[in-house]
Amino acid sequence: MVWRMRVFGSKDGGYFLCLVKNYLDTIVVGNGESLTTGLSRGDLRVMIIFFALILHWYLSLFFQTIFLHRYASHNMFKMTPFVEKVFYFLTFLFQGSSFLHPAAYGVMHKKHHAHTDTPNDPHSPVHIKNIISFNLATVVEYRKLVNDFTEGKRSDSTVPRWEIMEKISESLITRAAFILIYFLFYYHFSTANWQYIFLPIHIMMGPIHGFIVNWFGHKRGYRNFDSLNDNSKNTLPLDFLMMGELYQNNHHYKPNNINFAVKWYEYDFGFLATRFLKRIKIIY
């Protein structure tokens, strides 16, 4: 209880809510009213929960598409050793309890491209049609790679390694600590039990992103390149949900092209992010 009082100011997080409300009061919309006009404390708490969910979704996704996919898997750009460690740590921070081992991710993704939608593909919905079996097969392949790297049975100079962070991130204590943080956040700000249904999304954020891309990106959508001998699809014409990751047909046509968009109406927000990072010389 003392901890709650110190962090949030009161049992129901009143101090924090006051800070949020005071800030939102400064944002004036139509008719001279602020964003919080007519909102109760309960309304603000619900807003905070949904904002946290959206923020966690896109921060985790940003580092998954930029660091794990485009950098660790495809080496589409370069980073200095220091910047690589910064991105490694931020990926760990924002994926949290569901942090995906960059080296294992990179090796498994390369195998996916080498054997797309064949029996040797580690995650193909064409050959593994049951969702549960599909996810189990992905986990088994991924865990084997993680164990091989951890035990020194595999080495690969093309993927990022940071041994101390690998040990910390793979620790059950670390993952449990992140889960506890997510739970305490919901404990303080939820206004109804149904809001806890979002908690598993925070806990499994990284694998959820992977599942959406690997399942729907090879099952549902349109194809710009029918000549490909696979079942890759572009799931959304405007991929606002996955920052360009759902342009799988485009991506498999040119796997090393940093821009996954091809048509005029397709926007790869991940590519736009890399272009900005290059402009400010974070990556090159």
Secondary structure, DSSP 8 states (H G I E B T S, - for coil): -HHHHHHHSSTT-HHHHHHHHHHHHT-B-GGG-BTTTT--HHHHHHHHHHHHHHHHHHHHHHHIIIIIIIIIIT--S---HHHHHHHHHHHHHHHGGG---HHHHHHHHHHHHHTTTSTT-TT-TTT--SHHHHHHHHHHHHHHHHHHHHTTS---TTS---HHHHHHHH-HHHHHHHHHHHHHHHHHH-SSGGGGGGHHHHHTHHHHHHHIIIIITTTSSB-S-TTSSS---B--SS-TTTTTTTBHHHHHHSTT-S----STT---HHHHHHHHHHHTTS--
